Amino acid sequence: MKVAIVGASGAVGQEFLRVLDERNFPIDELLLFGSSRSAGRKYTFRGKEIEVKLLQHNDDFKGVDIAFTSAGGGTSIEFAETITKYGAVMIDNSSAFRMENDVPLVVPEVNAKDALNRPRNIIANPNCTTIQMVVALKAIENLSHIKRVHVATYQAASGAGAAAMDELYEQYRQVLAGEPVTVNKFAYQLAFNLIPQIDVFTDNGYTKEEMKMYNETRKIMHSDIQVSAMCVRVPALRSHSESIWVETERPISVEEAREAFAKGDGLVLTDNPAEKEYPMPLFLAGKDPVYVGRIRKDLANENGLTFWIVGDQIKKGAALNAVQIAEYLIKVGNIK
């Protein structure tokens, strides 16, 4: 198995290295690619030092079975043909191809089989907030069709990359030292603040991030589900949280929901309010599953249910989800 990582020096690229090693992913040869800024850097993987190669339009991907790409949408679009022309399966972490009709958008716990139909040999990894939400929604959808979802997200600084995490650290230091605050990665100071904007606004008043949750959820779940999202950047370092309200065709009891979540693929139930037990990002960075708690009936809707989820958006929301797609393809014999 010959594997490539494009964007190896970024936060998700580095997470790919950790996840592939943790899961003992079958690799005979690993290639790392990056921009001119990161070319020449060396990373150790399973005791072997690997140098990052400059991503170019050449034959470097000849013989590659799987290419994990996380270098931005522009790079993915420019290099897709170069990466796939010799048969490599490109599992792309950008937003470039997610809504293309001939590119499957896959969360293995929800729609793994979609990965088998890939005319362009590209599989898209959904947005991080969508991934963790649909893993939870799948458990409820199995009980009764979900008609509507309202979701408020609480997204950590790391969703904007490693430099954004560094900026948050620096902002807290600057505030506490009484120094002017540096703002580069966000629209405003994030330390001691919340920013109710992630990505740019669209004509309907929703941001692109919020519209991703609407469009991607429908594609992944093959559903007419309606999703209204409010995405907020919060001064946590890592792991996104979401408060979710669902309306189902029939009423779902709290007991039914709790049992469904407990048995759900990729989910961990953490729901014991009497003991103050519920998911929190502080404790869940680096974890694989999506954690669910605060399960309640919606007081405003007899067919409504509300709950809280937390997931590591760099791991399950990016690298892990992509690796799980590759594992599925290997398991069903759809790749070498």
N, C-alpha and C positions, 0 to 999 in steps of 0.2 A: 504494500500500500504506500503510494507516494502522495504526500500531502503538502499543500502550500498554504501559507498565511500571508495575505496581502494587507499591509498596514500593521506590521508586526510590532512596531514600537509604540503604538497607541495604547490607551487603557484597555480597549477590548482585545487588541492583538496580544497584549501581555496576559490577559485573562484566558485567551485561547490556549496559550502555552501551559498554563496551570491546569485548566480543565482537561486537556488532552492527556496530560500526565496523570492527573488524579484518577481518571476513568480508564487508564491503561488502554487507550485507544490504539488499535493496531497500526503502527507506522514503521515502515522500513526505511523511508527517507523523508526528511522534513526540509522544505525550502521556505525561507523567509524573504519577503519582499517589502520594500518601502520607497519613500520619496528620496530625493537627493539629500534631504536633511538627515534621514536615518540610515541611508545606505552606508555600509561599512561597520555599523554597530554589531556587536557580537552578543548573543544570548546563549545560555547553557540550557540544553534540553536533554534529560536522561543521561547526564554525564558527558554530553558531547557539545562542544562549542560550535555554534552556527552563525555565520555572518549574514547580515541582511544584504540582499542584492537589490540593485536599483530596478524598479519596475519599468520595463521597456516593451515596445512592440517587437518581440522577437520570438524565438522558439523555446524559451525557458520553461514553458508549461507543457512541453511534449512529455508524455508519460505520466503526467500528474493525474491522479484519480479524483481527488477532492481539493478544491480551493476555497478556503474560508476568506472572504473579503470584508474588510472593515476599514476602508480608507476614504470614505465619503462618496456621495452619490455621483459627483462628477467623474471621479476616478473609475468607479464601477461602470458607468456608461461608456467611458472612453476605452476601457480595457476588456470589456466583456467578451468581445469576439476573440481577442488575443488569448484570453484565459481558457475559453471553451473550445477553440477550433480543433484541438486534438482529442477532444472527448472528456475533458475534465468537467466534473459537476461543480458549478460555482454556487456556493451557498453565501448569499450576499446580505450583509448586515445594514446596508444603507436603505434609504427610502426610494431609491431609483426605480425599482421594478415592482414594488409591492402591489400596485393596482393595475399592472399590465395583465390582460386577459390570458396571455400565453405563458405566464410565470406563476407557479403556485406559491401561495403565502401560507406557511406551515408552522403550526405549533403541535408537536408530536402527540401530546396528550389529547388533542382535539381532532385533528384532521391529517394524521400521518400519511394516509394513502394518497392524499393530493400530491405528495412529493414524487409519486411514480409517473405522473403525467407532466413532463417538463419539455416541451418542444424545443426550447432554446438551451436546454441543459443548465438553466438557471433556476434556483429556488430562493425565494425571498424570505428573510427573517423579519417578522413583524416588528413594529415599534415596541419598546420595552414595556410601556404602560398597558398596551393591548395584550401582550403575551401573558402577563400575570393575571389580568382580568379574565381572559377567556379560559384559562386553566380553571379558575373558580367558577365561572359561569357554566362550564360544561357539566359540572356536578349537578347544578340546578336544572339545566336543560334536559338532563336525563329523567328528571321527575315530572316536569311540565314545561311546555314551550314558553320561553321568555319573550314577552312582547316588547317591553321597554326597560331601559337601563338609564339611571341617572348616576353619574360618578364624579366625585371630586378627588383629584389626585394631589398628593403631597410629595413632590419630587425632589430628591436629594441633589446636592451640588454635582456629584459625580456623573449625573446624567448629561452634563455638559463637558465631561472629559476630565482627565487628570489635572490639567492646568486650572480648571474651575475649583477642584478640591483644594489645590494649593492656594488659590486666591481667597477662598473662604477662611482657611487657616490664617492667612496674612491679614485679612480684614479684621478678624477677632483680635489679633495681636495689636493692630494699629488702633482700633477703638479703645482697647484697654490701656494703651500707652499714650492716648491723647494725641495721636498723630493723624494727619490727613489720610483718608481711606482711599485705597486704590481700587478702581472699578474698571475692569476690562472685559470679563467674560459674561457679565450680566447687564441688564439695562440699568440696574441700580445696585447699591450696596446690598448684599444678601445677609451679612452678619447682623443678628438681632432684627431681622426683617423677614417679610414674606413678599414674593413678587407674583401677582396674579397674571403672569404672561409667560408662556413657553412657546417659542417660535413666533413667527409673524402673524398678524391678524389677517383674516380673509374678509371678503365682502359681507358675509353674514354676521360678522362680529365675533365669530369663533376663531381661535388660533389654528394654525396648521396642525399643531400637536393634538388639539381637541378633535379636529376633523379626521385625523388618522384613526382615532379610537372609534369614531362612527363608521368610517368606510372599511377599515381593516376587520373589525369584528364581524360585519356582515359577510365579508368574503370568506373568512376563516370558518365561520359557523354555518355557512350556506343558509343564511337565515334572513328574514325580513325584519329582524330585531332593530329597534330604534334606540340609538345611544346619544345621550346628551352629556357632554363632559365639560368640566371646569378644571383646568390644569394649573397648578400653583407650584412655584419653586420655593422650597423651604430650606432653612440653614442646617439641614442634616448632611452628613458627609456621603453616606452610601446606603442604598436600599430605598425604594419608593414605597409609599403607602397609598392606599385608595379606600375611600368610603363609598360603598356601592349600594344603590337601591334598585331592586328588580321588581317588575310586575309580571307575574306568570298567568297562564290561562286559567289555572285553578289555584286555590289557596294552598300554600305549602306551610306546614307547621314548622316551628323551630326545631322540634325533635327530628322531623324528616330531613330538614336541611343539615342539621348537625351530623346525622348519620351519613348523609351523602358526601359531605365534606370530609368526614373521617375516612371514608373509603375511596375518595377521589384520587385519581392518578396525579401525582405531582403535588399533592396538597398535604398540609399538616394542620390538624385542628388544634388551636390554642384558645380555648373559650371557657374560662372559669372566672367570671366577674367577681364572685364572692371572695376569691383569693387574689384579686387584681392580676389575673393572668390573661393576657391578650398580646397579640404580636406588636413588636416595636422595632423600628429600624436599628436602634442602638445595639440590639442583641443578635441581629439576623444577617449582618454583612458576611458575605462569603458562604452562605448556606444555599443549597440547591433548590429546596421546595418553595412553594408559595404558602404562606401561613395565613390561616383564617380565624377570626374571632369576632366578638361583639355581635353575635347573631341574634336578631330581634325581628318580630313582626313590625311591619310599617304601620304606624298609627294612622297614617293618612290614606291608606289603600288596603282594602280587605284582601286583595290578591298580591299584596306587596311584602317584600322581605328586605331587610337591610343588614349589611355585614361589613367587616373591615378586613383588608388584606395587606400583607407586607411581603415584598420579594426583593432580592438583590438584583437590581436592574442591569448590572454589568455581567452578572453570572446568568441566572435564568432569563433575564431580559435581553441577553445578547449572546455571549459565547456559548453557554451551556445549551441553549435552545438549538443553536446551529449544530453543535456537536451531536446532540440527540437526533437531529434530522439525519446526519451522516450515519449514526449507529443504526437507525432504522433501515436505511438503504442497504447497509451491509447485512443486517439480520434477514431481510427478505430476499437477499441475493440480487439486488437491483444495481449493484456496483461490484467491481472486482473484489 
